[in-house]
Amino acid sequence: MLVQERSNAKAQIRTLPSIHPNRFSETKSLDFSTWISENLYKIFAIVLLIATVAALFFLRNVGDTAALLCFESRSKELEKIEFPQIKWSSIKPIVDKSSPFASFRSEQWIVVSVSNYPSDSQRNLVKIKGWQVLAIGNSRTPQDWSLKGAIFLSLEQQSNLGFRVVDYLPYDSYVRKTVGYLFAIQHGAKKIFDADDRGEVLDFDLGKHFDVELIGENARQEVIVQYSHENPNRTVVNPYIHFGQRSIWPRGLPLENVGEIGHEEYYTEVFGGKQFIQQGISNGLPDVDSVFYFTRKSGVEAFDIHFDDRAPKVALPQGTMVPLNSFNTIIHSSAFWALMLPVSVSTMASDIIRGYWAQRLLWEIGGYVVVYPPTVHRYDRIESYPFSEEKDLHVNVGRLIKFLVLWRSGKHRLFEKILELSYVMAEEGFWTDKDVKFTAAWLQDLLAVGYQQPRLMSLELDRPRANIGHGDRKEFVPQKLPSVHLGVEETGTVNYEIGNLIRWRKTFGNVVLVMFCSGPVERTALEWRLLYGRIFKTVIILSEQKNRGLAVEEGKLDHAYKYLPKIFSRYTGAEGFLFLQDNTILNYWNLMQAEKTKLWISNRVAESWTTVSINGNSDWFSKQADMIKKIVSTMPVHFQLSYKQTMENEQSLAICSSEVFYVPRRFVADFVDLVNLVGNLDVHHKVAIPMFFLSMDSPQNFDSLLDSMIYKREPVSVNSTIFYSAQVPAIHPWTVSSEQDFIELIRIMAAGDPLLMELV
């Protein structure tokens, strides 16, 4: 309608401007091809705009990347390790003018780090004749630390000595011993014993165990057995195997080598005189890593591990290394440069990394390392360093050994080679540039205190190795001492028999079994160790005939008690000592209820223990009784009163066959005192033992464990399964004189310990 009105008014309205014919044209079909053709110019404009923006963004990014690459390149230049430039000819001497010991000189030094007041071990160090003890303090050391016979250097005294290395040393670490090494060299050192505060030198005599003299009249001119160099791929060995302990590995041995427990097929020999670094083995707590310590330990039981002290010392050929530590090592002057303890690695990796670094450089002067039988006894304080302090060992040590064996240097002086190796090790990430600077300071300090660097020799590794002929091979078969097994707790998923074995070992793993063998030890010694060594800490075998090859010690049964104090002193950490004759079988699974703090003996077994009257008996009884009276009269009051309360009649004599008895740790000192009271008197074992027990404690306090043992006085000609019982603690008598007898015994004892069947 509106349109009609407009048309009618056409004459009255002015003409409108013309309009584009397509402006309000009829609606067209909107298919895709039509839309593209009609909007092509718009699409082109949009694509061009996007391309322009993308190009601008790309160009800007390229500029940023170039700038970033330039920055990273600059950072790498800044982070690049700088090789120290040293003017070797212009190093000024450092003279001790500040310490009270400026004029003191000694050729033999013991250097030890101290953090607490003097220990018994340190007091014993000053007793070693001919050696000067130097104690190095740190931030934890008491300010009033003092030990007669020792030189002590506090932090303040160390800083006043003028050594460059002081600027790099941490305040609370044993690596401050580096100052002590320099001080000793400055004051005339020719040999340095690197020690720690928990080790005691065996027999208080370093010269008895180490080669202290390499030249001169007192030097031992001898040939030393050496590991074979036949396998060029072997770069590291576990020396504990050579000294009888296959299940133990030293701190610093790559974990991938722990499973290599085979002994050396044969050895070669090397002339002595250049063993400039001498590593000793430690009894008690050997140098082990935290992995061993925490997986082989059962509860709070202290380690008391022993090595074969009769095994020969053994040298390492070029190309083969061994872990070295800083608490049981002698270093001769030709290797004083090797004493530097790195400062940029974890605490318990410092001396180990130093040892490998030093061994590689030692080859450059024709020197070598020798490992010695037990030289010290270290006490386990039931503590260990955390795994984190050994991280640089377990991560890098295997790679480090391979790197060092392959490393070569074209330098012409030892100190130049040392500095170059330290630099390359930093580049490889084995330590940081801090140790490169520290090495430079160390070498300069060495020259400043008057040290003369050794001359270089040609490297044997680069020369063709001679074939090892049959006549050059030296045989030595290491002992296989009792193994140290996993100290695991039993769980519900553990097999019943395995659980029992673990429980027995946990209970008696710190008890020493002393066994007297009257039978042929060459046929039975190893078997007894195999049987009882699974349960007890160790098995000591005594016999009338000594046998070094089987580690059988000489002893007389009539006076067997006189040998026990010596054994007690060797196992100071043991909970107790169980004596057993080989004619008595011990069912150890029935000992679990016994109290290990009490005395055990067969005093209520009538056939074993008896009291006889002297009157009317043979002269032997009278003579024994007279000696007992004499000893009792000299006893201290507590022994004498205890003995007389039981033995009221002086005309009677206590006799005990004493095939089996137990002495706990708390009575060891009393037992030793009583043996000393006997002295040279010919008191028989069967008379002495009951006297000792009655003197140490009242019979009512003895553990009743052995009361139920099977005991017959008459010897049996043939062992009988009817006579044996797995329900009692012990059986007497029983004869084992051959391997066949042992196999039969194992089969019947399997009733109480089924795992024994795996032994036959």
PyMOL commands that set and color helices and strands:
alter all, ss='L'
color gray80, all
select helices_A, chain A and resi 2-8+10-12+32-38+40-79+88-90+120-125+155-159+164-168+174-186+202-204+206-209+239-242+255-257+290-295+333-339+347-365+387-406+414-427+433-448+460-462+470-472+496-508+521-532+548-550+557-570+588-590+619-633+637-646+665-678+685-696+699-701+705-708+739-749+754-759
alter helices_A, ss='H'
color red, helices_A
select strands_A, chain A and resi 108-113+132-136+150-153+191-195+199-201+223-227+267-271+277-284+314-315+328-332+369-378+511-517+538-543+552-554+576-581+585-586+609-613+652-656+660-664+710-711+730-732
alter strands_A, ss='S'
color yellow, strands_A
deselect
rebuild
show_as cartoon
